[in-house]
Amino acid sequence: KFLRVIDFVTETCGCFELVASYQQRPQMCKLMQEKTDAMRAARVNKQIFEVNNQFFAKHLGPLFTAIYIAFMSRHVWEGTLGMGAFLATVDAIASISEAFSGSFASLMSISSSLRGLQGLVDLVNLPTDLEEQKAIAEQLARIGRLSRASALLKRAEDTSGASKMDHVTEDLIPIQLKSMCYSFQKGDLPFIQDANYSFPQGSLVAVFGTSSNVGVNTLLRLLGQQILPSGGYIEIPRHLRTVHVSSAVTFLGDSVWDNLCFGDPGTDRTRVLALLEEMQMKETSEHIVKPGAAQKGHESVWQMSFTFTELAKIHLARAFIMNPEVLVLQRPLMHYSQLQSSRQLVLSLIRKHVDNRGLCLPAETVQRRRPRTCFFSTQSEADTLVADVVLRVSKDGSIEALSRSAGPCVVSKGRIDDAAFERQRFLTGAS
């Protein structure tokens, strides 16, 4: 039981980005509580040396009382010591012994947990960015209220009736980057400078840059709220769920089903199987419907039997199953470089996810679902043809936005300082 707790903590720490992106921290805390409760129930209550330590102080009281009686009873018999004084001294020894016993037990308890307490104190005193996050959250809350008021005004002034087709006014609030800058460390020159973009909800945005272009990965991490901008802000309406999917295929040590439904544990089984069929994941579907596939014990064995292409699809399907309003995909096509049919399949699924406001959901409820916005990065310009907007990161570090749709897209150029990026990457080892 103890080793299972250690394995769970190690695994969760290793997949912390996955847990945070899919907003499953409460669920992981609940699992941690269950595992620690099971560990406590399985442990032997007291070991022999703990029992001896516990009763050591209690044994001292009778010992000192016996020594006092042995040496002082003669004086009572001879009349040199009064019986009242003798009994009062015996009672005082008993009281002191009882008080010392309680103090000794507390001292032993503190001593046994001192190392853990030292580690806990060191942990809770590590520097955090909570104050910075609080300030940003308060700023975004104010900006959100202004954006909502602007959307209400826009809807009231719209005489065409187009905006009135939206089921809620909040769908008119755009996703915006305002004077956004980013540097690796405070005080350093930013390598992303003065980025200003505005995307309507329901947009498919491709971030294009070759392997020699800098900042594409960082720009996606900023959009996915994995890191905070050094200046300016990124406004994603607070009622929208944002999920960042890294390019690294990551799984927890659970069953296939638990990994697929990690972001939405209560999802419908029929929808999951339909989604797997649409993604051409026959291997995963057969494993799920196989009797005993969800049994506990050796949950992660399936990862060694699946092809890497199938594992990459599971990594992507998990995000589609959760169906967040804002989906940020880091190079989702990099695992299919030699599989053109798979690349086209993934691109078409991303397009359907945006157009249908989710995959494998009832068509009659599409207007009652919130718009889905997706950002994805790619190193192939041909992959950007499915996008509504393309953010092109040039070799000189400039960012140019190209709109391929008729919808509104207000953009102005930002810039990535190539020299600043290379300097910071050399100093910090970042990529």
C-alpha positions as CSV (number, residue, x, y, z in Angstrom):
1,K,0.0,0.0,0.0
2,F,2.8,2.4,0.8
3,L,4.6,1.7,-2.5
4,R,1.3,2.3,-4.3
5,V,1.0,5.7,-2.7
6,I,4.7,6.5,-3.7
7,D,4.0,5.4,-7.2
8,F,0.8,7.5,-7.4
9,V,2.6,10.6,-6.2
10,T,5.5,10.0,-8.6
11,E,3.2,9.5,-11.5
12,T,1.0,12.5,-10.7
13,C,4.0,14.8,-10.3
14,G,5.4,13.5,-13.7
15,C,2.0,14.2,-15.4
16,F,1.2,17.4,-13.5
17,E,0.8,19.4,-16.7
18,L,-1.7,16.9,-17.9
19,V,-3.6,17.1,-14.6
20,A,-3.6,20.9,-14.6
21,S,-4.6,21.2,-18.3
22,Y,-7.6,18.9,-17.9
23,Q,-8.6,20.6,-14.6
24,Q,-8.5,17.4,-12.7
25,R,-6.7,18.4,-9.5
26,P,-9.8,17.8,-7.2
27,Q,-10.1,14.3,-8.7
28,M,-6.4,13.5,-8.1
29,C,-6.7,14.8,-4.5
30,K,-9.6,12.5,-4.0
31,L,-7.7,9.5,-5.3
32,M,-4.7,10.5,-3.1
33,Q,-7.0,10.5,-0.1
34,E,-8.4,7.1,-1.0
35,K,-4.9,5.6,-1.4
36,T,-3.6,7.0,1.9
37,D,-6.7,5.8,3.8
38,A,-6.1,2.3,2.4
39,M,-2.4,2.6,3.4
40,R,-3.3,3.5,7.0
41,A,-5.8,0.7,7.2
42,A,-3.2,-1.8,6.1
43,R,-0.4,-0.7,8.5
44,V,0.2,-2.3,11.8
45,N,-1.0,0.1,14.5
46,K,2.1,0.1,16.6
47,Q,5.5,-1.5,16.2
48,I,7.3,-3.0,19.2
49,F,9.8,-0.1,19.7
50,E,7.0,2.4,19.4
51,V,5.1,0.6,22.2
52,N,8.3,0.6,24.4
53,N,8.8,4.3,23.8
54,Q,5.1,5.0,24.6
55,F,5.2,3.2,28.0
56,F,8.8,4.1,29.0
57,A,7.8,7.3,30.8
58,K,4.8,5.7,32.5
59,H,7.1,3.0,33.9
60,L,9.3,5.7,35.5
61,G,6.6,6.8,37.9
62,P,6.1,3.5,39.7
63,L,9.9,3.0,39.7
64,F,10.6,6.3,41.5
65,T,7.7,5.7,43.9
66,A,9.1,2.3,44.8
67,I,12.6,3.7,45.4
68,Y,11.2,6.5,47.6
69,I,9.1,4.0,49.6
70,A,12.1,1.7,50.1
71,F,14.4,4.4,51.4
72,M,11.9,6.7,53.3
73,S,9.5,4.2,54.9
74,R,12.1,3.6,57.7
75,H,11.9,7.3,58.6
76,V,8.1,7.0,59.0
77,W,8.5,4.0,61.2
78,E,11.1,5.8,63.3
79,G,8.9,8.9,63.6
80,T,11.3,11.3,62.0
81,L,9.0,11.7,58.9
82,G,5.3,12.4,59.3
83,M,2.8,10.1,57.5
84,G,1.1,13.1,55.8
85,A,4.4,14.4,54.4
86,F,5.3,10.9,53.2
87,L,1.9,10.4,51.4
88,A,2.1,13.9,49.9
89,T,5.5,13.2,48.5
90,V,4.3,9.9,46.9
91,D,1.3,11.8,45.4
92,A,3.6,14.5,44.0
93,I,5.9,11.9,42.4
94,A,2.8,10.3,40.7
95,S,1.6,13.7,39.4
96,I,5.1,14.6,38.0
97,S,5.3,11.2,36.4
98,E,2.0,11.5,34.7
99,A,2.8,15.0,33.4
100,F,6.2,13.8,32.1
101,S,4.6,10.8,30.4
102,G,2.3,13.1,28.4
103,S,5.2,15.5,27.5
104,F,7.4,12.5,26.5
105,A,4.7,11.0,24.2
106,S,4.3,14.4,22.5
107,L,8.1,14.7,22.1
108,M,8.4,11.3,20.5
109,S,5.5,12.0,18.2
110,I,7.2,15.3,17.0
111,S,10.5,13.6,16.7
112,S,9.1,10.8,14.5
113,S,7.6,13.3,12.1
114,L,10.3,15.9,12.3
115,R,11.8,15.0,8.9
116,G,8.5,15.2,7.2
117,L,7.7,18.5,8.9
118,Q,11.0,19.9,7.7
119,G,10.2,18.9,4.1
120,L,6.7,20.4,4.4
121,V,8.0,23.7,5.8
122,D,10.5,23.9,2.9
123,L,7.8,23.1,0.4
124,V,5.3,25.7,1.6
125,N,8.0,28.4,1.8
126,L,9.1,28.0,-1.9
127,P,8.5,31.1,-4.0
128,T,5.2,31.2,-5.9
129,D,3.6,33.4,-8.5
130,L,0.3,33.5,-6.6
131,E,0.3,37.3,-6.2
132,E,1.1,37.8,-9.8
133,Q,-1.7,35.4,-10.8
134,K,-4.1,37.1,-8.4
135,A,-3.3,40.5,-10.0
136,I,-3.8,39.1,-13.5
137,A,-7.0,37.4,-12.5
138,E,-8.4,40.7,-11.1
139,Q,-7.3,42.6,-14.2
140,L,-8.9,40.0,-16.5
141,A,-12.1,40.1,-14.4
142,R,-12.3,43.9,-15.0
143,I,-11.6,43.5,-18.7
144,G,-14.1,40.7,-18.9
145,R,-16.9,42.9,-17.5
146,L,-16.0,45.6,-20.1
147,S,-15.9,43.0,-22.9
148,R,-19.3,41.7,-21.9
149,A,-20.7,45.2,-21.8
150,S,-19.3,45.9,-25.2
151,A,-20.8,42.6,-26.6
152,L,-24.2,43.6,-25.2
153,L,-23.9,47.0,-26.9
154,K,-22.9,45.4,-30.1
155,R,-25.8,43.0,-30.0
156,A,-28.2,45.9,-29.3
157,E,-26.9,48.0,-32.1
158,D,-26.8,45.2,-34.7
159,T,-29.8,45.8,-37.0
160,S,-29.0,42.8,-39.3
161,G,-30.1,40.3,-36.6
162,A,-27.0,38.2,-37.1
163,S,-25.7,38.5,-33.5
164,K,-29.2,37.8,-32.2
165,M,-28.8,34.2,-33.6
166,D,-26.2,33.5,-30.9
167,H,-27.8,31.7,-27.9
168,V,-25.9,33.8,-25.4
169,T,-24.3,37.2,-25.5
170,E,-21.0,35.9,-24.0
171,D,-20.4,34.1,-27.3
172,L,-19.7,37.5,-28.9
173,I,-16.8,38.2,-26.5
174,P,-13.6,37.7,-28.6
175,I,-10.3,36.1,-27.5
176,Q,-7.8,38.9,-27.4
177,L,-4.1,39.5,-27.0
178,K,-3.4,43.0,-25.9
179,S,0.2,44.4,-26.0
180,M,1.4,41.0,-24.9
181,C,5.1,40.5,-24.2
182,Y,7.0,37.6,-22.9
183,S,10.5,37.0,-21.6
184,F,12.0,34.1,-19.7
185,Q,13.0,36.1,-16.7
186,K,11.8,39.4,-15.2
187,G,13.9,42.3,-16.3
188,D,15.1,40.6,-19.5
189,L,14.3,41.9,-22.9
190,P,11.1,40.2,-24.2
191,F,11.5,38.0,-27.3
192,I,7.7,38.2,-27.9
193,Q,6.9,41.9,-28.2
194,D,3.7,43.9,-28.4
195,A,1.4,41.1,-29.8
196,N,-2.1,42.4,-30.5
197,Y,-4.7,40.0,-31.9
198,S,-8.5,39.5,-31.6
199,F,-10.2,36.3,-32.6
200,P,-13.9,35.7,-32.5
201,Q,-15.0,32.6,-30.6
202,G,-15.5,29.7,-33.0
203,S,-12.3,30.4,-35.0
204,L,-9.7,27.8,-36.1
205,V,-6.3,29.4,-35.8
206,A,-3.1,27.8,-37.2
207,V,0.3,29.0,-35.9
208,F,2.8,28.3,-38.7
209,G,6.6,28.3,-38.3
210,T,9.4,26.1,-39.5
211,S,11.8,24.3,-37.1
212,S,14.2,27.3,-37.4
213,N,11.5,29.8,-36.3
214,V,11.6,30.7,-32.6
215,G,8.7,31.2,-30.2
216,V,6.0,29.1,-31.8
217,N,5.9,26.6,-28.8
218,T,6.0,29.5,-26.3
219,L,3.2,31.3,-28.1
220,L,1.0,28.2,-27.9
221,R,1.9,27.7,-24.2
222,L,0.8,31.3,-23.5
223,L,-2.5,30.8,-25.3
224,G,-2.9,27.6,-23.4
225,Q,-2.4,29.4,-20.1
226,Q,0.6,27.2,-19.2
227,I,2.8,30.3,-18.7
228,L,2.0,33.9,-17.9
229,P,2.9,36.9,-20.2
230,S,5.5,39.3,-18.9
231,G,3.5,42.3,-20.1
232,G,0.1,43.0,-21.5
233,Y,-2.5,40.3,-21.2
234,I,-4.3,37.4,-22.9
235,E,-8.1,37.7,-22.5
236,I,-9.9,34.4,-22.7
237,P,-13.5,34.8,-21.3
238,R,-13.4,33.2,-17.8
239,H,-16.4,31.0,-18.4
240,L,-14.6,29.1,-21.1
241,R,-12.6,26.0,-20.4
242,T,-9.1,26.0,-21.9
243,V,-7.1,22.8,-22.5
244,H,-3.5,22.7,-23.6
245,V,-2.4,19.5,-25.3
246,S,1.4,19.1,-25.5
247,S,3.1,17.4,-28.4
248,A,4.5,14.8,-26.0
249,V,2.2,11.8,-25.7
250,T,1.4,11.5,-22.0
251,F,-0.7,9.0,-20.1
252,L,-1.5,8.1,-16.5
253,G,-0.9,4.6,-15.3
254,D,-4.6,3.7,-15.6
255,S,-6.7,1.8,-18.1
256,V,-7.4,3.0,-21.6
257,W,-10.9,4.1,-20.6
258,D,-9.7,6.1,-17.7
259,N,-7.1,7.9,-19.8
260,L,-9.6,8.6,-22.6
261,C,-12.2,10.0,-20.1
262,F,-9.7,11.7,-17.9
263,G,-11.1,15.2,-18.6
264,D,-14.7,14.0,-18.4
265,P,-15.1,10.9,-16.2
266,G,-18.9,10.8,-16.6
267,T,-18.9,10.9,-20.4
268,D,-21.3,8.7,-22.4
269,R,-19.8,5.4,-23.5
270,T,-21.7,5.5,-26.8
271,R,-20.2,8.8,-27.7
272,V,-16.7,7.6,-26.9
273,L,-17.0,4.5,-29.1
274,A,-18.5,6.7,-32.0
275,L,-15.6,9.1,-31.7
276,L,-13.0,6.3,-31.7
277,E,-14.7,4.9,-34.9
278,E,-14.5,8.4,-36.5
279,M,-10.9,8.7,-35.6
280,Q,-10.3,5.2,-37.1
281,M,-9.0,3.8,-33.8
282,K,-10.0,0.2,-34.2
283,E,-7.3,-1.1,-31.9
284,T,-8.5,1.0,-29.0
285,S,-12.2,0.2,-29.6
286,E,-11.5,-3.5,-29.5
287,H,-9.5,-3.2,-26.3
288,I,-12.3,-1.2,-24.6
289,V,-15.1,-3.6,-25.5
290,K,-13.0,-6.6,-24.5
291,P,-14.2,-8.3,-21.3
292,G,-12.1,-7.3,-18.3
293,A,-10.3,-4.4,-20.1
294,A,-11.2,-2.0,-17.3
295,Q,-10.1,-4.3,-14.4
296,K,-7.7,-2.9,-12.0
297,G,-4.2,-4.4,-11.4
298,H,-2.0,-3.9,-14.5
299,E,-3.7,-0.9,-16.0
300,S,-0.7,0.4,-17.9
301,V,0.2,-2.8,-19.7
302,W,-1.9,-1.7,-22.7
303,Q,0.6,1.1,-23.5
304,M,3.3,-1.5,-24.4
305,S,0.9,-3.4,-26.8
306,F,-0.4,-0.4,-28.8
307,T,1.3,1.1,-31.8
308,F,2.7,4.6,-31.3
309,T,0.3,6.0,-33.9
310,E,-2.6,4.6,-31.8
311,L,-1.2,6.1,-28.6
312,A,-0.9,9.5,-30.3
313,K,-4.5,9.3,-31.4
314,I,-5.6,8.4,-27.8
315,H,-3.6,11.5,-26.6
316,L,-5.7,13.6,-29.0
317,A,-9.0,11.8,-28.5
318,R,-8.8,12.6,-24.8
319,A,-9.1,16.3,-25.6
320,F,-11.9,15.8,-28.1
321,I,-13.9,13.8,-25.5
322,M,-13.5,16.5,-22.9
323,N,-14.7,19.0,-25.6
324,P,-13.3,22.3,-24.1
325,E,-14.4,25.6,-25.5
326,V,-10.8,26.6,-26.2
327,L,-8.4,23.9,-27.4
328,V,-4.7,24.5,-27.8
329,L,-2.8,21.8,-29.7
330,Q,1.0,21.7,-29.8
331,R,2.0,20.2,-33.2
332,P,-0.8,17.6,-33.3
333,L,0.4,16.3,-36.7
334,M,4.1,15.7,-35.8
335,H,3.5,12.0,-35.1
336,Y,2.1,11.4,-38.6
337,S,4.9,12.8,-40.7
338,Q,4.9,9.8,-43.1
339,L,1.2,9.1,-42.9
340,Q,-0.6,11.6,-45.1
341,S,-4.0,9.9,-44.7
342,S,-3.7,10.2,-40.9
343,R,-2.6,13.9,-41.2
344,Q,-5.7,14.7,-43.3
345,L,-7.9,12.8,-40.9
346,V,-6.6,14.8,-37.9
347,L,-7.0,18.1,-39.7
348,S,-10.6,17.2,-40.7
349,L,-11.4,16.3,-37.1
350,I,-10.0,19.6,-35.8
351,R,-12.1,21.4,-38.4
352,K,-15.2,19.4,-37.5
353,H,-14.6,20.0,-33.8
354,V,-14.8,23.8,-34.4
355,D,-17.7,23.7,-37.0
356,N,-19.9,21.3,-35.0
357,R,-19.0,22.6,-31.6
358,G,-17.7,19.2,-30.6
359,L,-17.4,15.8,-32.1
360,C,-20.0,13.1,-32.1
361,L,-22.6,15.2,-30.5
362,P,-26.3,15.6,-31.6
363,A,-26.6,17.9,-34.6
364,E,-29.9,19.3,-33.3
365,T,-28.3,20.7,-30.2
366,V,-25.4,22.4,-32.0
367,Q,-26.9,25.9,-31.6
368,R,-27.3,25.3,-27.9
369,R,-23.6,24.6,-27.4
370,R,-21.0,27.2,-27.0
371,P,-18.6,27.9,-29.9
372,R,-15.4,25.9,-30.0
373,T,-12.1,27.7,-30.7
374,C,-9.0,25.9,-31.6
375,F,-5.3,26.9,-31.9
376,F,-2.8,24.5,-33.4
377,S,0.8,24.8,-34.5
378,T,2.4,23.2,-37.6
379,Q,5.6,23.3,-39.6
380,S,3.8,22.7,-42.9
381,E,2.1,25.6,-44.7
382,A,-0.2,23.1,-46.4
383,D,-1.8,22.2,-43.1
384,T,-2.9,25.8,-42.6
385,L,-5.4,25.6,-45.4
386,V,-8.2,24.4,-43.1
387,A,-7.7,27.3,-40.7
388,D,-9.8,30.5,-40.5
389,V,-6.7,32.5,-39.4
390,V,-3.0,31.8,-39.8
391,L,-0.4,33.3,-37.5
392,R,2.8,33.2,-39.5
393,V,6.0,33.3,-37.5
394,S,8.7,34.5,-39.9
395,K,12.5,33.8,-39.7
396,D,13.1,37.4,-38.6
397,G,10.8,36.9,-35.6
398,S,7.8,38.9,-36.9
399,I,4.3,37.5,-36.5
400,E,1.8,38.2,-39.2
401,A,-1.9,37.3,-39.1
402,L,-3.7,36.2,-42.3
403,S,-7.5,35.8,-42.3
404,R,-9.0,33.2,-44.6
405,S,-12.6,33.5,-43.4
406,A,-15.2,36.2,-43.9
407,G,-15.6,36.6,-40.2
408,P,-14.1,39.5,-38.3
409,C,-10.5,39.2,-37.3
410,V,-8.8,42.3,-36.0
411,V,-5.1,41.9,-35.9
412,S,-1.9,43.9,-35.8
413,K,1.6,42.6,-36.1
414,G,3.5,41.4,-33.1
415,R,7.2,40.5,-33.1
416,I,9.4,37.8,-31.7
417,D,12.9,39.1,-31.0
418,D,15.1,36.3,-32.4
419,A,18.3,37.5,-30.7
420,A,16.6,37.8,-27.3
421,F,15.1,34.3,-27.7
422,E,18.5,32.8,-28.5
423,R,20.2,34.6,-25.7
424,Q,17.6,33.5,-23.2
425,R,17.7,29.9,-24.5
426,F,21.4,29.8,-24.1
427,L,21.3,31.3,-20.5
428,T,18.4,29.2,-19.2
429,G,18.5,26.0,-21.3
430,A,14.9,26.6,-22.4
431,S,13.6,25.4,-25.8
